[in-house]
Amino acid sequence: MLAAGSPTPLIDFPVPVPGVRLLLKDESAQPTGSLRHRHARALFRRAILDGLVTEGTTVVEATGGNAAVAQAWFARRLGLPYTVVMPGERSEARARAVEALGGECRFVTPPPAIYDAAREIDGHFLDQFGRAAEHDLADELFGQVRPHWVVTGAGTGATSATLGRWSQSHRTADTPTSGTADDPASGDGSPSGTEGGGWRCRVAVADPDNSAYFPGWTLDTPDYATGMPSRIEGIGRPRIEPGFRADLVDLVVPVPDAASVAAARHIREITGLPVGGSSGTALWAALELVERMRARGEAGTVVSLIGDAADRHLATYHDDGWTAGKGLDIGQVRQYVDELRRRSVV
Ligand SMILES: Cc1ncc(COP(=O)(O)O)c(C=O)c1O
């Protein structure tokens, strides 16, 4: 596990393009195994600073995912009672992780009823979607590396907003970390990452099937809704959430679910980490950006986020029976990924 205060690691990921480096920022190294650890810290901090959570306040959330484990972890550290409302029938696996940290799980059907159920509980509803809290990823990442692009998925939208806000307010005139393929440090000839010889990181959101972010961003329609749930845990939403800041994002890349799954398996083959589908979504979009840089003769660095890793993903995204049951044909994408791997130098 990560020592307190240490940044999560950057993993070099092989790509077949000279002068272009792809790094995976491994948020699965967080104490509770996901990027949601940063969200939870930010939500608790703000609720405490605003006086909404004090000694003895029951902290409440509605979520089925990693957020519950991260929040239960912080509640325990702060000595606060914690209750999470999860969608669907009771799942021992999901309940166990929260209950082991002293939290309480309630299961509610139909799934959309979790938000009203959470509001009815006597306590403070953190409401990660309604009050998405920007967190500390950007400060940490840009202290480690100055990339051309950083790629993330969007759930609440907080991560892309955090990264976009940082990069828009930290343009530099004198920190060229980009250049051409022939001279990676020259700082010229590179439309992305450089502006007048200076540097600004671009933020790309990788968006899975059924999500509203890609069509909403493309059509500039903030109330766009698909009404369909995402199959990629943690990212992709049926509507554009209030925390998503289109003005802080440079590009939204649609990623088919079959590509997310194939790319997640690719990450596992290279790193050994049983990553979730969202890490594959981000990697797929990052590979598109690497290809774009190759076509333009650009050099520089792309960072893609590993959002989480957990053994439970072995029974879903990494399992052929699961993909077949979901009607996801990953064969063609696998061929492309295998070819990429053959051509890559580590
Ligand atoms: C790779 C990845 N990117 C982004 C996110 C979502 O972040 P946010 O809720 O801040 O939009 C997640 C969430 O799990 C993730 O796994």
The ligand as a MOL file (V3000), in Angstrom:
LIG
                    3D

  0  0  0     0  0            999 V3000
M  V30 BEGIN CTAB
M  V30 COUNTS 16 16 0 0 0
M  V30 BEGIN ATOM
M  V30 1 C -10.6110 5.8780 -15.0080 0
M  V30 2 C -11.6460 6.7050 -14.3040 0
M  V30 3 N -11.7510 7.9700 -14.6700 0
M  V30 4 C -12.6680 8.7820 -14.0750 0
M  V30 5 C -13.5310 8.3110 -13.1080 0
M  V30 6 C -14.6690 9.1510 -12.6210 0
M  V30 7 O -14.3430 10.2650 -12.0060 0
M  V30 8 P -15.4070 11.4120 -11.7170 0
M  V30 9 O -16.5130 10.8800 -10.8690 0
M  V30 10 O -14.5590 12.3860 -11.0100 0
M  V30 11 O -15.9150 11.9460 -13.0100 0
M  V30 12 C -13.4240 7.0280 -12.6740 0
M  V30 13 C -14.2900 6.5550 -11.6150 0
M  V30 14 O -14.2780 5.4430 -11.1700 0
M  V30 15 C -12.4870 6.1800 -13.2790 0
M  V30 16 O -12.4120 4.8930 -12.9290 0
M  V30 END ATOM
M  V30 BEGIN BOND
M  V30 1 1 1 2
M  V30 2 1 2 3
M  V30 3 2 2 15
M  V30 4 2 3 4
M  V30 5 1 4 5
M  V30 6 1 5 6
M  V30 7 2 5 12
M  V30 8 1 6 7
M  V30 9 1 7 8
M  V30 10 2 8 9
M  V30 11 1 8 10
M  V30 12 1 8 11
M  V30 13 1 12 13
M  V30 14 1 12 15
M  V30 15 2 13 14
M  V30 16 1 15 16
M  V30 END BOND
M  V30 END CTAB
M  END
